[in-house]
Amino acid sequence: MSLCEDALLCNFPKCRGKLSGFAWVTACSHVFCDQHGSGEFGRNPAVCPACSSTLSGKYDIIRTELSPSEEYKAMVLAGLRPETVLDICSRALTFWTYQVHQERLYQEYSLSRAEGRLKQMEKMFSQQTQGQELELSAMKEEVSSLKKVLEEYKRRYSEVSERLLERKRQHQKLQGLYNSLKLKNMVVWERDSSHGATYSTGPGQYLTPQQSPVRPGGAGPEGDSRGRQAAFASLEPDAGKTTFFQFSSPQHEPEAFRGGRQGFCSKH
C-alpha cells in the first residue's frame, strides 16, 4: 500500500478512527474528525486536544473537505505563482508525512507496551506454572504416601479378618461342644428323674430328682457314685465354681429320711 493510499486517523486520543468527509486541521499539524473537531473547537479560545496548544489565530483551525470536487481542484490554486503552488504542495506533503510518522511512532509505542505486557504475562505464567508444577509434585508424593498407607491398612484388615474368621470358627466349635454337653446333661437329668433318686450332700442339704447333678462316670453303680462325689465336691463353699444347676435345702426334713438318719446314728 503506497503512502497516498493510507487514510489519516483522527488524532483525538479516544477516537483514532479513519477520516472521511470533513476534517479539522490545526496549525500544530494535527487533524481531527468532524465530530470531535466540532465539539472541541467550539470553545474560545480553542485548545488542541492532542498537544494542548492554544489555537487563537484566524487560520490556526480550518475545516476542510477530504474528497473535494473536480471544480474545487481546478480553482483552488488557480492564479497562484508556481513557487506559491509548490510551497503550498510542499507544506501539505509535510503535514501528511508528519501524520504518517506520528502514527508510526504511536504504533511502535503501542507495540512496545504490548510486548512489555506480554513479557509480564509470560513471567507471571512461568511463575504460576512453576508453582503448579511444585504443587503437583507435592500432591503426587502425597498420593503415593497415601497409597502406601492404604496398602498397609488393607494388609492389616486382611489379617484382622483372618483372625476374626478363626475366632468365629473357634466360637462355633465351643458352642457345639457346649450344646452337646448341655444335651448330655439333660439326658442324664431325665434318667435320674425317671429313677426317682434322692441324694444327701451333708447335714440339712438334699438333692431332689429335679436337682440331680451330672454323673460324668457313666451308667452303673460305680459311675453313679463317682458322678455324685464330683457333683457334691462342686457344691462345697470352698469350691468357688459355678455349675449349671443350683441346689436348695428343703424347709422341712422328710419323716422317712429323719428316721433313717436316727437309726444310722444309733447303730454307730
Phi and psi in degrees as GROMACS dihedral restraints (atoms count N, CA, C in turn):
[ dihedral_restraints ]
;  ai    aj    ak    al  type     phi  dphi    fc
    3     4     5     6     1   -76.1    20    10
    4     5     6     7     1   169.0    20    10
    6     7     8     9     1   -64.3    20    10
    7     8     9    10     1   -37.9    20    10
    9    10    11    12     1   -72.0    20    10
   10    11    12    13     1   -20.2    20    10
   12    13    14    15     1   -85.6    20    10
   13    14    15    16     1   -11.5    20    10
   15    16    17    18     1   -76.1    20    10
   16    17    18    19     1   138.1    20    10
   18    19    20    21     1   -93.4    20    10
   19    20    21    22     1   141.4    20    10
   21    22    23    24     1   -72.0    20    10
   22    23    24    25     1   153.0    20    10
   24    25    26    27     1  -110.1    20    10
   25    26    27    28     1   150.0    20    10
   27    28    29    30     1   -65.7    20    10
   28    29    30    31     1   132.2    20    10
   30    31    32    33     1   -83.1    20    10
   31    32    33    34     1     2.8    20    10
   33    34    35    36     1   -68.8    20    10
   34    35    36    37     1   130.0    20    10
   36    37    38    39     1   -57.5    20    10
   37    38    39    40     1   -36.2    20    10
   39    40    41    42     1   -92.9    20    10
   40    41    42    43     1     2.4    20    10
   42    43    44    45     1  -105.8    20    10
   43    44    45    46     1   -69.6    20    10
   45    46    47    48     1    54.1    20    10
   46    47    48    49     1    33.8    20    10
   48    49    50    51     1   -96.4    20    10
   49    50    51    52     1   160.5    20    10
   51    52    53    54     1   -71.2    20    10
   52    53    54    55     1   140.5    20    10
   54    55    56    57     1   -85.2    20    10
   55    56    57    58     1   141.5    20    10
   57    58    59    60     1  -157.6    20    10
   58    59    60    61     1   152.5    20    10
   60    61    62    63     1    76.9    20    10
   61    62    63    64     1  -111.2    20    10
   63    64    65    66     1  -108.5    20    10
   64    65    66    67     1   152.1    20    10
   66    67    68    69     1  -143.5    20    10
   67    68    69    70     1   156.6    20    10
   69    70    71    72     1  -106.7    20    10
   70    71    72    73     1   124.4    20    10
   72    73    74    75     1  -114.0    20    10
   73    74    75    76     1   135.2    20    10
   75    76    77    78     1  -111.5    20    10
   76    77    78    79     1   162.7    20    10
   78    79    80    81     1   -71.1    20    10
   79    80    81    82     1   -16.1    20    10
   81    82    83    84     1   -89.3    20    10
   82    83    84    85     1    18.0    20    10
   84    85    86    87     1    66.9    20    10
   85    86    87    88     1    41.4    20    10
   87    88    89    90     1  -124.2    20    10
   88    89    90    91     1   153.6    20    10
   90    91    92    93     1  -134.2    20    10
   91    92    93    94     1   142.8    20    10
   93    94    95    96     1  -135.4    20    10
   94    95    96    97     1   154.4    20    10
   96    97    98    99     1   -69.5    20    10
   97    98    99   100     1   165.1    20    10
   99   100   101   102     1   -63.5    20    10
  100   101   102   103     1   -34.6    20    10
  102   103   104   105     1   -67.0    20    10
  103   104   105   106     1   -53.7    20    10
  105   106   107   108     1   -74.7    20    10
  106   107   108   109     1   -32.2    20    10
  108   109   110   111     1   -64.3    20    10
  109   110   111   112     1   -43.1    20    10
  111   112   113   114     1   -64.4    20    10
  112   113   114   115     1   -35.8    20    10
  114   115   116   117     1   -75.8    20    10
  115   116   117   118     1   -36.0    20    10
  117   118   119   120     1   -84.3    20    10
  118   119   120   121     1   -35.3    20    10
  120   121   122   123     1   -95.0    20    10
  121   122   123   124     1    12.3    20    10
  123   124   125   126     1   -81.1    20    10
  124   125   126   127     1   -14.1    20    10
  126   127   128   129     1   -88.2    20    10
  127   128   129   130     1   162.8    20    10
  129   130   131   132     1  -132.0    20    10
  130   131   132   133     1   119.7    20    10
  132   133   134   135     1   -80.0    20    10
  133   134   135   136     1   153.1    20    10
  135   136   137   138     1   -80.4    20    10
  136   137   138   139     1   145.6    20    10
  138   139   140   141     1  -126.9    20    10
  139   140   141   142     1   135.9    20    10
  141   142   143   144     1   -69.6    20    10
  142   143   144   145     1   126.1    20    10
  144   145   146   147     1   -68.6    20    10
  145   146   147   148     1   -18.6    20    10
  147   148   149   150     1   -86.4    20    10
  148   149   150   151     1   -46.0    20    10
  150   151   152   153     1  -121.3    20    10
  151   152   153   154     1     3.0    20    10
  153   154   155   156     1    62.2    20    10
  154   155   156   157     1    27.4    20    10
  156   157   158   159     1   -81.9    20    10
  157   158   159   160     1   144.3    20    10
  159   160   161   162     1   -81.3    20    10
  160   161   162   163     1   129.0    20    10
  162   163   164   165     1  -115.0    20    10
  163   164   165   166     1    87.6    20    10
  165   166   167   168     1  -107.7    20    10
  166   167   168   169     1    -8.9    20    10
  168   169   170   171     1   -75.0    20    10
  169   170   171   172     1   164.9    20    10
  171   172   173   174     1   -67.6    20    10
  172   173   174   175     1   -38.4    20    10
  174   175   176   177     1  -110.1    20    10
  175   176   177   178     1    21.6    20    10
  177   178   179   180     1   -74.1    20    10
  178   179   180   181     1   -24.1    20    10
  180   181   182   183     1  -132.2    20    10
  181   182   183   184     1   127.3    20    10
  183   184   185   186     1  -132.9    20    10
  184   185   186   187     1   132.6    20    10
  186   187   188   189     1   -94.9    20    10
  187   188   189   190     1   117.0    20    10
  189   190   191   192     1  -123.7    20    10
  190   191   192   193     1   155.9    20    10
  192   193   194   195     1   -92.9    20    10
  193   194   195   196     1   127.0    20    10
  195   196   197   198     1   -77.0    20    10
  196   197   198   199     1   -26.0    20    10
  198   199   200   201     1  -123.4    20    10
  199   200   201   202     1    77.4    20    10
  201   202   203   204     1   -70.8    20    10
  202   203   204   205     1   160.8    20    10
  204   205   206   207     1   -76.3    20    10
  205   206   207   208     1   168.9    20    10
  207   208   209   210     1   -67.2    20    10
  208   209   210   211     1   -35.7    20    10
  210   211   212   213     1   -62.7    20    10
  211   212   213   214     1   -39.8    20    10
  213   214   215   216     1   -66.3    20    10
  214   215   216   217     1   -43.3    20    10
  216   217   218   219     1   -61.4    20    10
  217   218   219   220     1   -35.7    20    10
  219   220   221   222     1   -73.5    20    10
  220   221   222   223     1   -25.9    20    10
  222   223   224   225     1  -111.4    20    10
  223   224   225   226     1   -13.1    20    10
  225   226   227   228     1   -66.9    20    10
  226   227   228   229     1   -36.6    20    10
  228   229   230   231     1  -111.2    20    10
  229   230   231   232     1     7.6    20    10
  231   232   233   234     1   -66.6    20    10
  232   233   234   235     1   138.3    20    10
  234   235   236   237     1    88.3    20    10
  235   236   237   238     1    -7.1    20    10
  237   238   239   240     1   -87.5    20    10
  238   239   240   241     1   149.9    20    10
  240   241   242   243     1   -66.7    20    10
  241   242   243   244     1   152.9    20    10
  243   244   245   246     1   -57.0    20    10
  244   245   246   247     1   -40.9    20    10
  246   247   248   249     1   -66.1    20    10
  247   248   249   250     1   -31.9    20    10
  249   250   251   252     1   -69.3    20    10
  250   251   252   253     1   -41.3    20    10
  252   253   254   255     1   -62.8    20    10
  253   254   255   256     1   -43.5    20    10
  255   256   257   258     1   -65.0    20    10
  256   257   258   259     1   -37.6    20    10
  258   259   260   261     1   -65.2    20    10
  259   260   261   262     1   -42.6    20    10
  261   262   263   264     1   -63.9    20    10
  262   263   264   265     1   -42.6    20    10
  264   265   266   267     1   -65.5    20    10
  265   266   267   268     1   -38.1    20    10
  267   268   269   270     1   -65.2    20    10
  268   269   270   271     1   -42.4    20    10
  270   271   272   273     1   -67.5    20    10
  271   272   273   274     1   -36.3    20    10
  273   274   275   276     1   -65.7    20    10
  274   275   276   277     1   -41.6    20    10
  276   277   278   279     1   -67.6    20    10
  277   278   279   280     1   -37.0    20    10
  279   280   281   282     1   -62.7    20    10
  280   281   282   283     1   -40.5    20    10
  282   283   284   285     1   -62.5    20    10
  283   284   285   286     1   -43.8    20    10
  285   286   287   288     1   -63.6    20    10
  286   287   288   289     1   -44.5    20    10
  288   289   290   291     1   -63.0    20    10
  289   290   291   292     1   -39.3    20    10
  291   292   293   294     1   -63.0    20    10
  292   293   294   295     1   -43.0    20    10
  294   295   296   297     1   -62.1    20    10
  295   296   297   298     1   -41.9    20    10
  297   298   299   300     1   -66.4    20    10
  298   299   300   301     1   -40.7    20    10
  300   301   302   303     1   -63.6    20    10
  301   302   303   304     1   -43.6    20    10
  303   304   305   306     1   -63.3    20    10
  304   305   306   307     1   -38.4    20    10
  306   307   308   309     1   -65.5    20    10
  307   308   309   310     1   -38.8    20    10
  309   310   311   312     1   -64.7    20    10
  310   311   312   313     1   -43.0    20    10
  312   313   314   315     1   -61.0    20    10
  313   314   315   316     1   -40.5    20    10
  315   316   317   318     1   -64.9    20    10
  316   317   318   319     1   -42.0    20    10
  318   319   320   321     1   -64.7    20    10
  319   320   321   322     1   -39.8    20    10
  321   322   323   324     1   -63.7    20    10
  322   323   324   325     1   -40.3    20    10
  324   325   326   327     1   -64.1    20    10
  325   326   327   328     1   -43.2    20    10
  327   328   329   330     1   -62.8    20    10
  328   329   330   331     1   -38.9    20    10
  330   331   332   333     1   -65.9    20    10
  331   332   333   334     1   -41.5    20    10
  333   334   335   336     1   -64.5    20    10
  334   335   336   337     1   -39.7    20    10
  336   337   338   339     1   -64.4    20    10
  337   338   339   340     1   -41.1    20    10
  339   340   341   342     1   -64.7    20    10
  340   341   342   343     1   -40.4    20    10
  342   343   344   345     1   -65.0    20    10
  343   344   345   346     1   -40.2    20    10
  345   346   347   348     1   -62.0    20    10
  346   347   348   349     1   -43.8    20    10
  348   349   350   351     1   -64.1    20    10
  349   350   351   352     1   -37.4    20    10
  351   352   353   354     1   -63.8    20    10
  352   353   354   355     1   -42.1    20    10
  354   355   356   357     1   -64.5    20    10
  355   356   357   358     1   -41.5    20    10
  357   358   359   360     1   -62.4    20    10
  358   359   360   361     1   -42.7    20    10
  360   361   362   363     1   -66.2    20    10
  361   362   363   364     1   -39.1    20    10
  363   364   365   366     1   -63.7    20    10
  364   365   366   367     1   -41.8    20    10
  366   367   368   369     1   -64.0    20    10
  367   368   369   370     1   -44.4    20    10
  369   370   371   372     1   -63.7    20    10
  370   371   372   373     1   -42.1    20    10
  372   373   374   375     1   -63.5    20    10
  373   374   375   376     1   -39.7    20    10
  375   376   377   378     1   -63.7    20    10
  376   377   378   379     1   -42.6    20    10
  378   379   380   381     1   -63.9    20    10
  379   380   381   382     1   -43.8    20    10
  381   382   383   384     1   -63.8    20    10
  382   383   384   385     1   -38.7    20    10
  384   385   386   387     1   -64.5    20    10
  385   386   387   388     1   -42.9    20    10
  387   388   389   390     1   -63.4    20    10
  388   389   390   391     1   -43.3    20    10
  390   391   392   393     1   -62.3    20    10
  391   392   393   394     1   -40.9    20    10
  393   394   395   396     1   -67.5    20    10
  394   395   396   397     1   -37.1    20    10
  396   397   398   399     1   -65.0    20    10
  397   398   399   400     1   -42.6    20    10
  399   400   401   402     1   -62.6    20    10
  400   401   402   403     1   -43.4    20    10
  402   403   404   405     1   -63.9    20    10
  403   404   405   406     1   -39.1    20    10
  405   406   407   408     1   -65.4    20    10
  406   407   408   409     1   -41.6    20    10
  408   409   410   411     1   -64.1    20    10
  409   410   411   412     1   -40.6    20    10
  411   412   413   414     1   -63.6    20    10
  412   413   414   415     1   -40.6    20    10
  414   415   416   417     1   -66.0    20    10
  415   416   417   418     1   -38.2    20    10
  417   418   419   420     1   -62.7    20    10
  418   419   420   421     1   -42.9    20    10
  420   421   422   423     1   -62.4    20    10
  421   422   423   424     1   -41.7    20    10
  423   424   425   426     1   -63.8    20    10
  424   425   426   427     1   -39.9    20    10
  426   427   428   429     1   -64.2    20    10
  427   428   429   430     1   -41.9    20    10
  429   430   431   432     1   -63.7    20    10
  430   431   432   433     1   -41.5    20    10
  432   433   434   435     1   -65.5    20    10
  433   434   435   436     1   -39.4    20    10
  435   436   437   438     1   -65.7    20    10
  436   437   438   439     1   -35.2    20    10
  438   439   440   441     1   -63.4    20    10
  439   440   441   442     1   -41.4    20    10
  441   442   443   444     1   -62.3    20    10
  442   443   444   445     1   -44.6    20    10
  444   445   446   447     1   -61.8    20    10
  445   446   447   448     1   -40.6    20    10
  447   448   449   450     1   -63.1    20    10
  448   449   450   451     1   -42.1    20    10
  450   451   452   453     1   -62.2    20    10
  451   452   453   454     1   -39.7    20    10
  453   454   455   456     1   -64.5    20    10
  454   455   456   457     1   -42.2    20    10
  456   457   458   459     1   -64.0    20    10
  457   458   459   460     1   -39.2    20    10
  459   460   461   462     1   -62.9    20    10
  460   461   462   463     1   -41.6    20    10
  462   463   464   465     1   -63.8    20    10
  463   464   465   466     1   -44.9    20    10
  465   466   467   468     1   -64.3    20    10
  466   467   468   469     1   -38.2    20    10
  468   469   470   471     1   -64.1    20    10
  469   470   471   472     1   -40.3    20    10
  471   472   473   474     1   -64.5    20    10
  472   473   474   475     1   -41.2    20    10
  474   475   476   477     1   -63.1    20    10
  475   476   477   478     1   -45.4    20    10
  477   478   479   480     1   -64.5    20    10
  478   479   480   481     1   -37.3    20    10
  480   481   482   483     1   -63.9    20    10
  481   482   483   484     1   -42.6    20    10
  483   484   485   486     1   -63.0    20    10
  484   485   486   487     1   -42.6    20    10
  486   487   488   489     1   -63.1    20    10
  487   488   489   490     1   -41.0    20    10
  489   490   491   492     1   -63.4    20    10
  490   491   492   493     1   -41.4    20    10
  492   493   494   495     1   -63.1    20    10
  493   494   495   496     1   -40.5    20    10
  495   496   497   498     1   -64.4    20    10
  496   497   498   499     1   -41.8    20    10
  498   499   500   501     1   -64.4    20    10
  499   500   501   502     1   -37.9    20    10
  501   502   503   504     1   -64.0    20    10
  502   503   504   505     1   -41.9    20    10
  504   505   506   507     1   -62.4    20    10
  505   506   507   508     1   -43.3    20    10
  507   508   509   510     1   -63.6    20    10
  508   509   510   511     1   -40.7    20    10
  510   511   512   513     1   -63.1    20    10
  511   512   513   514     1   -43.4    20    10
  513   514   515   516     1   -62.3    20    10
  514   515   516   517     1   -40.1    20    10
  516   517   518   519     1   -63.8    20    10
  517   518   519   520     1   -46.5    20    10
  519   520   521   522     1   -65.1    20    10
  520   521   522   523     1   -36.9    20    10
  522   523   524   525     1   -63.4    20    10
  523   524   525   526     1   -40.9    20    10
  525   526   527   528     1   -62.6    20    10
  526   527   528   529     1   -42.7    20    10
  528   529   530   531     1   -63.2    20    10
  529   530   531   532     1   -41.5    20    10
  531   532   533   534     1   -63.0    20    10
  532   533   534   535     1   -43.7    20    10
  534   535   536   537     1   -63.8    20    10
  535   536   537   538     1   -40.8    20    10
  537   538   539   540     1   -65.1    20    10
  538   539   540   541     1   -42.2    20    10
  540   541   542   543     1   -65.4    20    10
  541   542   543   544     1   -39.8    20    10
  543   544   545   546     1   -62.7    20    10
  544   545   546   547     1   -42.6    20    10
  546   547   548   549     1   -64.4    20    10
  547   548   549   550     1   -41.3    20    10
  549   550   551   552     1   -62.7    20    10
  550   551   552   553     1   -42.1    20    10
  552   553   554   555     1   -63.8    20    10
  553   554   555   556     1   -38.7    20    10
  555   556   557   558     1   -64.9    20    10
  556   557   558   559     1   -38.5    20    10
  558   559   560   561     1   -64.7    20    10
  559   560   561   562     1   -43.1    20    10
  561   562   563   564     1   -64.2    20    10
  562   563   564   565     1   -41.8    20    10
  564   565   566   567     1   -63.2    20    10
  565   566   567   568     1   -42.9    20    10
  567   568   569   570     1   -63.9    20    10
  568   569   570   571     1   -38.2    20    10
  570   571   572   573     1   -66.3    20    10
  571   572   573   574     1   -42.6    20    10
  573   574   575   576     1   -66.0    20    10
  574   575   576   577     1   -35.5    20    10
  576   577   578   579     1   -66.0    20    10
  577   578   579   580     1   -38.2    20    10
  579   580   581   582     1   -68.0    20    10
  580   581   582   583     1   -30.2    20    10
  582   583   584   585     1   -80.4    20    10
  583   584   585   586     1   -17.6    20    10
  585   586   587   588     1    69.0    20    10
  586   587   588   589     1    36.2    20    10
  588   589   590   591     1   -79.3    20    10
  589   590   591   592     1   147.9    20    10
  591   592   593   594     1  -134.8    20    10
  592   593   594   595     1   132.2    20    10
  594   595   596   597     1  -121.4    20    10
  595   596   597   598     1   148.6    20    10
  597   598   599   600     1  -103.9    20    10
  598   599   600   601     1   135.8    20    10
  600   601   602   603     1  -112.6    20    10
  601   602   603   604     1     6.6    20    10
  603   604   605   606     1   140.1    20    10
  604   605   606   607     1  -178.1    20    10
  606   607   608   609     1   -60.7    20    10
  607   608   609   610     1   122.3    20    10
  609   610   611   612     1    75.9    20    10
  610   611   612   613     1     9.7    20    10
  612   613   614   615     1  -127.6    20    10
  613   614   615   616     1   134.8    20    10
  615   616   617   618     1  -138.8    20    10
  616   617   618   619     1   156.9    20    10
  618   619   620   621     1  -115.8    20    10
  619   620   621   622     1   123.7    20    10
  621   622   623   624     1   -86.2    20    10
  622   623   624   625     1   168.8    20    10
  624   625   626   627     1   -61.1    20    10
  625   626   627   628     1   -30.7    20    10
  627   628   629   630     1   -74.2    20    10
  628   629   630   631     1   -15.4    20    10
  630   631   632   633     1  -113.7    20    10
  631   632   633   634     1    23.2    20    10
  633   634   635   636     1   -68.1    20    10
  634   635   636   637     1   137.2    20    10
  636   637   638   639     1   -77.1    20    10
  637   638   639   640     1   169.3    20    10
  639   640   641   642     1   -75.3    20    10
  640   641   642   643     1   135.5    20    10
  642   643   644   645     1  -107.0    20    10
  643   644   645   646     1    91.0    20    10
  645   646   647   648     1   -68.5    20    10
  646   647   648   649     1   -12.5    20    10
  648   649   650   651     1   -74.5    20    10
  649   650   651   652     1    -9.3    20    10
  651   652   653   654     1    95.3    20    10
  652   653   654   655     1  -173.4    20    10
  654   655   656   657     1   -77.3    20    10
  655   656   657   658     1   161.5    20    10
  657   658   659   660     1   103.2    20    10
  658   659   660   661     1   166.2    20    10
  660   661   662   663     1   -63.1    20    10
  661   662   663   664     1   -45.5    20    10
  663   664   665   666     1   -66.1    20    10
  664   665   666   667     1   -42.4    20    10
  666   667   668   669     1   -64.0    20    10
  667   668   669   670     1   -38.8    20    10
  669   670   671   672     1   -65.3    20    10
  670   671   672   673     1   -39.2    20    10
  672   673   674   675     1   -64.2    20    10
  673   674   675   676     1   -45.2    20    10
  675   676   677   678     1   -64.8    20    10
  676   677   678   679     1   -39.6    20    10
  678   679   680   681     1   -63.7    20    10
  679   680   681   682     1   -38.9    20    10
  681   682   683   684     1   -66.9    20    10
  682   683   684   685     1   -42.6    20    10
  684   685   686   687     1   -60.6    20    10
  685   686   687   688     1   -41.9    20    10
  687   688   689   690     1   -66.8    20    10
  688   689   690   691     1   -39.8    20    10
  690   691   692   693     1   -67.2    20    10
  691   692   693   694     1   -40.0    20    10
  693   694   695   696     1   -68.4    20    10
  694   695   696   697     1   -35.8    20    10
  696   697   698   699     1   -62.9    20    10
  697   698   699   700     1   -33.8    20    10
  699   700   701   702     1   -73.8    20    10
  700   701   702   703     1   -14.7    20    10
  702   703   704   705     1   -93.2    20    10
  703   704   705   706     1    -2.6    20    10
  705   706   707   708     1   -66.8    20    10
  706   707   708   709     1   147.2    20    10
  708   709   710   711     1   -61.5    20    10
  709   710   711   712     1   -30.0    20    10
  711   712   713   714     1   -81.5    20    10
  712   713   714   715     1    -7.6    20    10
  714   715   716   717     1   -67.1    20    10
  715   716   717   718     1   -40.5    20    10
  717   718   719   720     1    66.3    20    10
  718   719   720   721     1    27.4    20    10
  720   721   722   723     1  -117.6    20    10
  721   722   723   724     1   158.0    20    10
  723   724   725   726     1  -112.2    20    10
  724   725   726   727     1   126.5    20    10
  726   727   728   729     1  -107.4    20    10
  727   728   729   730     1   174.1    20    10
  729   730   731   732     1   -73.0    20    10
  730   731   732   733     1   -19.2    20    10
  732   733   734   735     1  -123.9    20    10
  733   734   735   736     1   149.2    20    10
  735   736   737   738     1  -118.4    20    10
  736   737   738   739     1   138.4    20    10
  738   739   740   741     1  -114.5    20    10
  739   740   741   742     1   139.8    20    10
  741   742   743   744     1  -129.6    20    10
  742   743   744   745     1   142.5    20    10
  744   745   746   747     1   -80.2    20    10
  745   746   747   748     1   142.3    20    10
  747   748   749   750     1   -67.8    20    10
  748   749   750   751     1   152.0    20    10
  750   751   752   753     1   -69.7    20    10
  751   752   753   754     1   -36.6    20    10
  753   754   755   756     1  -122.1    20    10
  754   755   756   757     1   132.6    20    10
  756   757   758   759     1   -74.8    20    10
  757   758   759   760     1   131.8    20    10
  759   760   761   762     1   -62.7    20    10
  760   761   762   763     1   148.6    20    10
  762   763   764   765     1   -65.4    20    10
  763   764   765   766     1   -41.7    20    10
  765   766   767   768     1   -63.1    20    10
  766   767   768   769     1   -42.1    20    10
  768   769   770   771     1   -70.3    20    10
  769   770   771   772     1   -34.2    20    10
  771   772   773   774     1   -65.8    20    10
  772   773   774   775     1   -41.3    20    10
  774   775   776   777     1   -65.7    20    10
  775   776   777   778     1   -39.2    20    10
  777   778   779   780     1   -65.2    20    10
  778   779   780   781     1   -38.6    20    10
  780   781   782   783     1   -68.6    20    10
  781   782   783   784     1   -38.3    20    10
  783   784   785   786     1   -64.2    20    10
  784   785   786   787     1   -40.1    20    10
  786   787   788   789     1   -63.8    20    10
  787   788   789   790     1   -37.8    20    10
  789   790   791   792     1   -63.3    20    10
  790   791   792   793     1   -39.6    20    10
  792   793   794   795     1   -71.5    20    10
  793   794   795   796     1   -34.9    20    10
  795   796   797   798     1   -69.2    20    10
  796   797   798   799     1   -32.9    20    10
  798   799   800   801     1   -68.5    20    10
  799   800   801   802     1   -36.0    20    10
